[in-house]
Amino acid sequence: MKKSLLTLLLASATTLAYADTDSAVDAESTTATKQGLGFSFSADLMAGGDKLAEMEYERGTSSDINAGAGINLGAGVYYTLNQFRAEARLNWLSDSANGLDDDNDPVTIEFSTYPLDLMLHYQLGKHSLGAGLTYHMNPKLDMDGTEYTFDSPTGSLIEYQYHLNPRFAISAKYQNIEYYYQPADATFDGSGLGIGISFQL
């Protein structure tokens, strides 16, 4: 009986050891970071910045066009070494509104720019924090065919990511930037907050 009990205890201990090893492997695979060169894709919803224009509707409502708001879509390339990830990402940021004029013809107001982000991320487990520079190329306000072009500015960017797995993450970002419109000698704040998702290949 003692021999049978000892055999049972040893078998249980071995089973637990294998289970702990499997759990550790699963946990490591969940948070493991892809090393080397890869590609990234992102989508963010931005909010903030100064109001540049306003679209008014007949029902009494309106829609603002802001310098730091809109939809931000990006694609980039990154290189990961241990817990550090350097990334270059080209984006398209657009905030727009559509309506009808007095003749019921369609009218579109849009502010758009092409941000180029250069960032360095540090990842610890499922969390990563990045900081860097953002250069916004060709920012312009299109008032239904009439364009107002701003100088291309450089700003700063910080980004937090929560990695659900090695490829997919939920992100929150903050950009600090200003747009200068030379003909009117006017500066507009384009700073804003964003939440989104990112996917890495």
PyRosetta script that sets phi, psi and omega in degrees:
from pyrosetta import init, pose_from_sequence

init()
pose = pose_from_sequence("MKKSLLTLLLASATTLAYADTDSAVDAESTTATKQGLGFSFSADLMAGGDKLAEMEYERGTSSDINAGAGINLGAGVYYTLNQFRAEARLNWLSDSANGLDDDNDPVTIEFSTYPLDLMLHYQLGKHSLGAGLTYHMNPKLDMDGTEYTFDSPTGSLIEYQYHLNPRFAISAKYQNIEYYYQPADATFDGSGLGIGISFQL")
pose.set_psi(1, -41.6)
pose.set_omega(1, 178.6)
pose.set_phi(2, -63.4)
pose.set_psi(2, -38.5)
pose.set_omega(2, 179.8)
pose.set_phi(3, -66.4)
pose.set_psi(3, -40.0)
pose.set_omega(3, 179.5)
pose.set_phi(4, -66.2)
pose.set_psi(4, -40.3)
pose.set_omega(4, 179.0)
pose.set_phi(5, -65.2)
pose.set_psi(5, -41.4)
pose.set_omega(5, 178.4)
pose.set_phi(6, -63.7)
pose.set_psi(6, -41.7)
pose.set_omega(6, 178.1)
pose.set_phi(7, -62.4)
pose.set_psi(7, -40.7)
pose.set_omega(7, 179.7)
pose.set_phi(8, -65.1)
pose.set_psi(8, -42.0)
pose.set_omega(8, 179.3)
pose.set_phi(9, -65.0)
pose.set_psi(9, -40.8)
pose.set_omega(9, 178.2)
pose.set_phi(10, -64.4)
pose.set_psi(10, -40.9)
pose.set_omega(10, 178.9)
pose.set_phi(11, -64.5)
pose.set_psi(11, -40.1)
pose.set_omega(11, 178.9)
pose.set_phi(12, -65.4)
pose.set_psi(12, -41.8)
pose.set_omega(12, 179.5)
pose.set_phi(13, -63.5)
pose.set_psi(13, -40.5)
pose.set_omega(13, 178.6)
pose.set_phi(14, -64.3)
pose.set_psi(14, -41.1)
pose.set_omega(14, 178.9)
pose.set_phi(15, -63.3)
pose.set_psi(15, -42.9)
pose.set_omega(15, 178.4)
pose.set_phi(16, -64.3)
pose.set_psi(16, -38.2)
pose.set_omega(16, 179.2)
pose.set_phi(17, -62.9)
pose.set_psi(17, -43.6)
pose.set_omega(17, 177.2)
pose.set_phi(18, -64.7)
pose.set_psi(18, -39.1)
pose.set_omega(18, -179.8)
pose.set_phi(19, -64.4)
pose.set_psi(19, -43.3)
pose.set_omega(19, 178.4)
pose.set_phi(20, -63.5)
pose.set_psi(20, -39.2)
pose.set_omega(20, 178.8)
pose.set_phi(21, -64.4)
pose.set_psi(21, -43.3)
pose.set_omega(21, 179.0)
pose.set_phi(22, -63.7)
pose.set_psi(22, -40.2)
pose.set_omega(22, 179.0)
pose.set_phi(23, -64.0)
pose.set_psi(23, -40.8)
pose.set_omega(23, 179.3)
pose.set_phi(24, -64.3)
pose.set_psi(24, -40.2)
pose.set_omega(24, 179.0)
pose.set_phi(25, -65.4)
pose.set_psi(25, -42.0)
pose.set_omega(25, 179.4)
pose.set_phi(26, -63.9)
pose.set_psi(26, -42.3)
pose.set_omega(26, 179.8)
pose.set_phi(27, -64.6)
pose.set_psi(27, -39.7)
pose.set_omega(27, -179.7)
pose.set_phi(28, -67.5)
pose.set_psi(28, -39.8)
pose.set_omega(28, -179.2)
pose.set_phi(29, -69.0)
pose.set_psi(29, -27.5)
pose.set_omega(29, 180.0)
pose.set_phi(30, -71.0)
pose.set_psi(30, -35.6)
pose.set_omega(30, -175.2)
pose.set_phi(31, -107.6)
pose.set_psi(31, -1.4)
pose.set_omega(31, -177.4)
pose.set_phi(32, -62.6)
pose.set_psi(32, 140.9)
pose.set_omega(32, 179.9)
pose.set_phi(33, -100.9)
pose.set_psi(33, 133.2)
pose.set_omega(33, 177.3)
pose.set_phi(34, -65.5)
pose.set_psi(34, 125.7)
pose.set_omega(34, -178.3)
pose.set_phi(35, -91.3)
pose.set_psi(35, 154.7)
pose.set_omega(35, 177.0)
pose.set_phi(36, 86.8)
pose.set_psi(36, -154.5)
pose.set_omega(36, -173.8)
pose.set_phi(37, -85.3)
pose.set_psi(37, 142.0)
pose.set_omega(37, 178.4)
pose.set_phi(38, -159.8)
pose.set_psi(38, 179.2)
pose.set_omega(38, -179.0)
pose.set_phi(39, -122.9)
pose.set_psi(39, 148.2)
pose.set_omega(39, -178.1)
pose.set_phi(40, -130.1)
pose.set_psi(40, 150.1)
pose.set_omega(40, 176.9)
pose.set_phi(41, -135.8)
pose.set_psi(41, 140.7)
pose.set_omega(41, -175.5)
pose.set_phi(42, -144.2)
pose.set_psi(42, 156.0)
pose.set_omega(42, 175.1)
pose.set_phi(43, -143.0)
pose.set_psi(43, 128.1)
pose.set_omega(43, -176.7)
pose.set_phi(44, -133.1)
pose.set_psi(44, 151.1)
pose.set_omega(44, 171.1)
pose.set_phi(45, -109.4)
pose.set_psi(45, 115.6)
pose.set_omega(45, -174.0)
pose.set_phi(46, -101.6)
pose.set_psi(46, 151.0)
pose.set_omega(46, 176.6)
pose.set_phi(47, -144.6)
pose.set_psi(47, 139.8)
pose.set_omega(47, 177.6)
pose.set_phi(48, 130.4)
pose.set_psi(48, -174.2)
pose.set_omega(48, 178.9)
pose.set_phi(49, 87.0)
pose.set_psi(49, 165.3)
pose.set_omega(49, 178.2)
pose.set_phi(50, -73.1)
pose.set_psi(50, 151.4)
pose.set_omega(50, 176.5)
pose.set_phi(51, -76.2)
pose.set_psi(51, 126.4)
pose.set_omega(51, 179.2)
pose.set_phi(52, -99.3)
pose.set_psi(52, -32.9)
pose.set_omega(52, -177.6)
pose.set_phi(53, -157.6)
pose.set_psi(53, 170.1)
pose.set_omega(53, -178.9)
pose.set_phi(54, -142.7)
pose.set_psi(54, 132.4)
pose.set_omega(54, 174.8)
pose.set_phi(55, -102.7)
pose.set_psi(55, 120.0)
pose.set_omega(55, -179.8)
pose.set_phi(56, -102.9)
pose.set_psi(56, 142.0)
pose.set_omega(56, -178.8)
pose.set_phi(57, -115.2)
pose.set_psi(57, 158.3)
pose.set_omega(57, -176.2)
pose.set_phi(58, -62.2)
pose.set_psi(58, -31.8)
pose.set_omega(58, -177.4)
pose.set_phi(59, -74.9)
pose.set_psi(59, 4.0)
pose.set_omega(59, 175.5)
pose.set_phi(60, 95.1)
pose.set_psi(60, -0.8)
pose.set_omega(60, 178.1)
pose.set_phi(61, -95.9)
pose.set_psi(61, 170.7)
pose.set_omega(61, 179.7)
pose.set_phi(62, -148.6)
pose.set_psi(62, 163.9)
pose.set_omega(62, 178.2)
pose.set_phi(63, -132.6)
pose.set_psi(63, 125.7)
pose.set_omega(63, -178.6)
pose.set_phi(64, -88.7)
pose.set_psi(64, 145.2)
pose.set_omega(64, 171.9)
pose.set_phi(65, -107.9)
pose.set_psi(65, 114.7)
pose.set_omega(65, -175.1)
pose.set_phi(66, -110.9)
pose.set_psi(66, 153.7)
pose.set_omega(66, -176.5)
pose.set_phi(67, -73.1)
pose.set_psi(67, -22.5)
pose.set_omega(67, -177.7)
pose.set_phi(68, -117.3)
pose.set_psi(68, 22.0)
pose.set_omega(68, -175.3)
pose.set_phi(69, -121.7)
pose.set_psi(69, 170.1)
pose.set_omega(69, 174.6)
pose.set_phi(70, 120.3)
pose.set_psi(70, -162.8)
pose.set_omega(70, 179.5)
pose.set_phi(71, -99.7)
pose.set_psi(71, 132.3)
pose.set_omega(71, 180.0)
pose.set_phi(72, -120.5)
pose.set_psi(72, 117.9)
pose.set_omega(72, 178.2)
pose.set_phi(73, -115.4)
pose.set_psi(73, 133.4)
pose.set_omega(73, -175.3)
pose.set_phi(74, -138.6)
pose.set_psi(74, 154.9)
pose.set_omega(74, 174.0)
pose.set_phi(75, -143.0)
pose.set_psi(75, 139.0)
pose.set_omega(75, -175.9)
pose.set_phi(76, -153.2)
pose.set_psi(76, -177.3)
pose.set_omega(76, 177.3)
pose.set_phi(77, -127.5)
pose.set_psi(77, 143.0)
pose.set_omega(77, -178.3)
pose.set_phi(78, -138.6)
pose.set_psi(78, 162.3)
pose.set_omega(78, 174.7)
pose.set_phi(79, -136.0)
pose.set_psi(79, 125.2)
pose.set_omega(79, -177.6)
pose.set_phi(80, -109.2)
pose.set_psi(80, 131.4)
pose.set_omega(80, 174.8)
pose.set_phi(81, -131.4)
pose.set_psi(81, 110.2)
pose.set_omega(81, -175.7)
pose.set_phi(82, 58.3)
pose.set_psi(82, -116.7)
pose.set_omega(82, -177.7)
pose.set_phi(83, -98.7)
pose.set_psi(83, 2.9)
pose.set_omega(83, -178.5)
pose.set_phi(84, -105.4)
pose.set_psi(84, 140.2)
pose.set_omega(84, 179.2)
pose.set_phi(85, -135.1)
pose.set_psi(85, 118.5)
pose.set_omega(85, 174.4)
pose.set_phi(86, -95.5)
pose.set_psi(86, 135.1)
pose.set_omega(86, -173.6)
pose.set_phi(87, -139.8)
pose.set_psi(87, 137.9)
pose.set_omega(87, 170.4)
pose.set_phi(88, -118.1)
pose.set_psi(88, 127.2)
pose.set_omega(88, -171.7)
pose.set_phi(89, -137.1)
pose.set_psi(89, 128.0)
pose.set_omega(89, 176.3)
pose.set_phi(90, -101.8)
pose.set_psi(90, 129.6)
pose.set_omega(90, -175.1)
pose.set_phi(91, -122.2)
pose.set_psi(91, 165.0)
pose.set_omega(91, 168.2)
pose.set_phi(92, -126.4)
pose.set_psi(92, 119.4)
pose.set_omega(92, -179.1)
pose.set_phi(93, -114.5)
pose.set_psi(93, 128.0)
pose.set_omega(93, -176.6)
pose.set_phi(94, -144.3)
pose.set_psi(94, 133.8)
pose.set_omega(94, 171.3)
pose.set_phi(95, -125.6)
pose.set_psi(95, 122.5)
pose.set_omega(95, -172.4)
pose.set_phi(96, -143.0)
pose.set_psi(96, 163.2)
pose.set_omega(96, 175.5)
pose.set_phi(97, -146.0)
pose.set_psi(97, 144.9)
pose.set_omega(97, -179.3)
pose.set_phi(98, -122.7)
pose.set_psi(98, 146.0)
pose.set_omega(98, 178.5)
pose.set_phi(99, -162.3)
pose.set_psi(99, -164.2)
pose.set_omega(99, 179.3)
pose.set_phi(100, -126.2)
pose.set_psi(100, 142.7)
pose.set_omega(100, 176.6)
pose.set_phi(101, -85.7)
pose.set_psi(101, -170.9)
pose.set_omega(101, -177.2)
pose.set_phi(102, -64.0)
pose.set_psi(102, -23.5)
pose.set_omega(102, 178.4)
pose.set_phi(103, -95.3)
pose.set_psi(103, 12.6)
pose.set_omega(103, -178.6)
pose.set_phi(104, 62.8)
pose.set_psi(104, 25.2)
pose.set_omega(104, 173.3)
pose.set_phi(105, -89.5)
pose.set_psi(105, 144.3)
pose.set_omega(105, -178.6)
pose.set_phi(106, -65.4)
pose.set_psi(106, 140.1)
pose.set_omega(106, 179.6)
pose.set_phi(107, -128.7)
pose.set_psi(107, 136.6)
pose.set_omega(107, 178.8)
pose.set_phi(108, -129.5)
pose.set_psi(108, 132.2)
pose.set_omega(108, 172.5)
pose.set_phi(109, -118.2)
pose.set_psi(109, 128.9)
pose.set_omega(109, -176.7)
pose.set_phi(110, -145.2)
pose.set_psi(110, 135.1)
pose.set_omega(110, 167.3)
pose.set_phi(111, -109.1)
pose.set_psi(111, 129.3)
pose.set_omega(111, -177.6)
pose.set_phi(112, -142.2)
pose.set_psi(112, 154.3)
pose.set_omega(112, 176.1)
pose.set_phi(113, -158.8)
pose.set_psi(113, 167.1)
pose.set_omega(113, -178.8)
pose.set_phi(114, -121.0)
pose.set_psi(114, 91.5)
pose.set_omega(114, -179.9)
pose.set_phi(115, -75.0)
pose.set_psi(115, 135.0)
pose.set_omega(115, 172.2)
pose.set_phi(116, -110.3)
pose.set_psi(116, 113.6)
pose.set_omega(116, -177.2)
pose.set_phi(117, -101.2)
pose.set_psi(117, 132.6)
pose.set_omega(117, 173.0)
pose.set_phi(118, -120.6)
pose.set_psi(118, 113.4)
pose.set_omega(118, -170.1)
pose.set_phi(119, -134.8)
pose.set_psi(119, 156.2)
pose.set_omega(119, 172.4)
pose.set_phi(120, -124.7)
pose.set_psi(120, 122.9)
pose.set_omega(120, -178.5)
pose.set_phi(121, -108.1)
pose.set_psi(121, 149.1)
pose.set_omega(121, 171.4)
pose.set_phi(122, -124.2)
pose.set_psi(122, 125.0)
pose.set_omega(122, -176.5)
pose.set_phi(123, -111.8)
pose.set_psi(123, 134.3)
pose.set_omega(123, 175.9)
pose.set_phi(124, -132.0)
pose.set_psi(124, 104.8)
pose.set_omega(124, -175.7)
pose.set_phi(125, 66.2)
pose.set_psi(125, -126.4)
pose.set_omega(125, -179.6)
pose.set_phi(126, -88.1)
pose.set_psi(126, -1.6)
pose.set_omega(126, -175.6)
pose.set_phi(127, -110.5)
pose.set_psi(127, 141.1)
pose.set_omega(127, 173.8)
pose.set_phi(128, -140.8)
pose.set_psi(128, 146.9)
pose.set_omega(128, 179.7)
pose.set_phi(129, -130.1)
pose.set_psi(129, 130.4)
pose.set_omega(129, -178.1)
pose.set_phi(130, -128.6)
pose.set_psi(130, 155.0)
pose.set_omega(130, 177.4)
pose.set_phi(131, -147.7)
pose.set_psi(131, 153.0)
pose.set_omega(131, 179.5)
pose.set_phi(132, 175.4)
pose.set_psi(132, -158.6)
pose.set_omega(132, -177.9)
pose.set_phi(133, -112.0)
pose.set_psi(133, 150.5)
pose.set_omega(133, 175.0)
pose.set_phi(134, -131.0)
pose.set_psi(134, 130.4)
pose.set_omega(134, -179.1)
pose.set_phi(135, -116.0)
pose.set_psi(135, 116.0)
pose.set_omega(135, -174.9)
pose.set_phi(136, -96.3)
pose.set_psi(136, 112.6)
pose.set_omega(136, -176.0)
pose.set_phi(137, -93.3)
pose.set_psi(137, 138.2)
pose.set_omega(137, 173.8)
pose.set_phi(138, 51.4)
pose.set_psi(138, 53.0)
pose.set_omega(138, 174.6)
pose.set_phi(139, -73.1)
pose.set_psi(139, 132.0)
pose.set_omega(139, -178.4)
pose.set_phi(140, -151.3)
pose.set_psi(140, 151.6)
pose.set_omega(140, 175.0)
pose.set_phi(141, -109.6)
pose.set_psi(141, 120.2)
pose.set_omega(141, -179.2)
pose.set_phi(142, -105.7)
pose.set_psi(142, 109.8)
pose.set_omega(142, 179.0)
pose.set_phi(143, -99.5)
pose.set_psi(143, 76.0)
pose.set_omega(143, 178.9)
pose.set_phi(144, 53.3)
pose.set_psi(144, 49.2)
pose.set_omega(144, 176.4)
pose.set_phi(145, 106.1)
pose.set_psi(145, -21.7)
pose.set_omega(145, 175.9)
pose.set_phi(146, -94.4)
pose.set_psi(146, 117.6)
pose.set_omega(146, -173.1)
pose.set_phi(147, -104.3)
pose.set_psi(147, 139.9)
pose.set_omega(147, 174.9)
pose.set_phi(148, -121.4)
pose.set_psi(148, 112.8)
pose.set_omega(148, -174.0)
pose.set_phi(149, -99.8)
pose.set_psi(149, 132.2)
pose.set_omega(149, 179.3)
pose.set_phi(150, -100.6)
pose.set_psi(150, 160.2)
pose.set_omega(150, 172.4)
pose.set_phi(151, -66.3)
pose.set_psi(151, 150.1)
pose.set_omega(151, 179.4)
pose.set_phi(152, -83.1)
pose.set_psi(152, 111.8)
pose.set_omega(152, -174.5)
pose.set_phi(153, -98.9)
pose.set_psi(153, 165.9)
pose.set_omega(153, 172.8)
pose.set_phi(154, -115.8)
pose.set_psi(154, 135.6)
pose.set_omega(154, 179.9)
pose.set_phi(155, -137.6)
pose.set_psi(155, -170.6)
pose.set_omega(155, -179.9)
pose.set_phi(156, -114.6)
pose.set_psi(156, 159.4)
pose.set_omega(156, -174.9)
pose.set_phi(157, -148.0)
pose.set_psi(157, 134.9)
pose.set_omega(157, 171.1)
pose.set_phi(158, -126.2)
pose.set_psi(158, 148.2)
pose.set_omega(158, -174.8)
pose.set_phi(159, -147.1)
pose.set_psi(159, 133.8)
pose.set_omega(159, 174.3)
pose.set_phi(160, -112.0)
pose.set_psi(160, 138.4)
pose.set_omega(160, 178.3)
pose.set_phi(161, -130.4)
pose.set_psi(161, 137.4)
pose.set_omega(161, 171.9)
pose.set_phi(162, -110.8)
pose.set_psi(162, 115.9)
pose.set_omega(162, -172.7)
pose.set_phi(163, -89.5)
pose.set_psi(163, 111.6)
pose.set_omega(163, 176.5)
pose.set_phi(164, -71.3)
pose.set_psi(164, -31.7)
pose.set_omega(164, 174.3)
pose.set_phi(165, -157.0)
pose.set_psi(165, 178.6)
pose.set_omega(165, -176.2)
pose.set_phi(166, -60.6)
pose.set_psi(166, -16.5)
pose.set_omega(166, -176.4)
pose.set_phi(167, -109.7)
pose.set_psi(167, -27.1)
pose.set_omega(167, -170.1)
pose.set_phi(168, -118.3)
pose.set_psi(168, 135.1)
pose.set_omega(168, -178.5)
pose.set_phi(169, -143.0)
pose.set_psi(169, 150.9)
pose.set_omega(169, 170.2)
pose.set_phi(170, -100.1)
pose.set_psi(170, 136.1)
pose.set_omega(170, -172.0)
pose.set_phi(171, -129.3)
pose.set_psi(171, 156.1)
pose.set_omega(171, 171.1)
pose.set_phi(172, -136.1)
pose.set_psi(172, 135.5)
pose.set_omega(172, -175.7)
pose.set_phi(173, -137.2)
pose.set_psi(173, 159.5)
pose.set_omega(173, 173.2)
pose.set_phi(174, -137.2)
pose.set_psi(174, 128.3)
pose.set_omega(174, 176.7)
pose.set_phi(175, -114.9)
pose.set_psi(175, 141.5)
pose.set_omega(175, 179.2)
pose.set_phi(176, -121.4)
pose.set_psi(176, 110.0)
pose.set_omega(176, -174.0)
pose.set_phi(177, -157.8)
pose.set_psi(177, 155.9)
pose.set_omega(177, 177.2)
pose.set_phi(178, -131.4)
pose.set_psi(178, 144.2)
pose.set_omega(178, 177.4)
pose.set_phi(179, -108.9)
pose.set_psi(179, 134.0)
pose.set_omega(179, -179.6)
pose.set_phi(180, -110.9)
pose.set_psi(180, 125.2)
pose.set_omega(180, 176.6)
pose.set_phi(181, -104.5)
pose.set_psi(181, 104.4)
pose.set_omega(181, -169.7)
pose.set_phi(182, -64.3)
pose.set_psi(182, -42.9)
pose.set_omega(182, -177.5)
pose.set_phi(183, -57.6)
pose.set_psi(183, -31.7)
pose.set_omega(183, -179.8)
pose.set_phi(184, -104.5)
pose.set_psi(184, 2.0)
pose.set_omega(184, -176.7)
pose.set_phi(185, 49.2)
pose.set_psi(185, 49.1)
pose.set_omega(185, -175.6)
pose.set_phi(186, -123.3)
pose.set_psi(186, 144.2)
pose.set_omega(186, 178.6)
pose.set_phi(187, -117.9)
pose.set_psi(187, 135.3)
pose.set_omega(187, -179.2)
pose.set_phi(188, -121.9)
pose.set_psi(188, 134.9)
pose.set_omega(188, 179.9)
pose.set_phi(189, -76.7)
pose.set_psi(189, 124.2)
pose.set_omega(189, 178.3)
pose.set_phi(190, -109.1)
pose.set_psi(190, 14.5)
pose.set_omega(190, -178.9)
pose.set_phi(191, -68.7)
pose.set_psi(191, 145.4)
pose.set_omega(191, -178.8)
pose.set_phi(192, -165.5)
pose.set_psi(192, 162.8)
pose.set_omega(192, 175.8)
pose.set_phi(193, -104.2)
pose.set_psi(193, 148.7)
pose.set_omega(193, 179.6)
pose.set_phi(194, -142.3)
pose.set_psi(194, 148.0)
pose.set_omega(194, 171.5)
pose.set_phi(195, -126.7)
pose.set_psi(195, 145.5)
pose.set_omega(195, -177.0)
pose.set_phi(196, -171.5)
pose.set_psi(196, -162.6)
pose.set_omega(196, -179.9)
pose.set_phi(197, -132.1)
pose.set_psi(197, 155.9)
pose.set_omega(197, 176.3)
pose.set_phi(198, -140.6)
pose.set_psi(198, 150.8)
pose.set_omega(198, -178.0)
pose.set_phi(199, -133.6)
pose.set_psi(199, 132.8)
pose.set_omega(199, -176.8)
pose.set_phi(200, -117.6)
pose.set_psi(200, 137.5)
pose.set_omega(200, 176.5)
pose.set_phi(201, -112.7)
pose.dump_pdb("model.pdb")
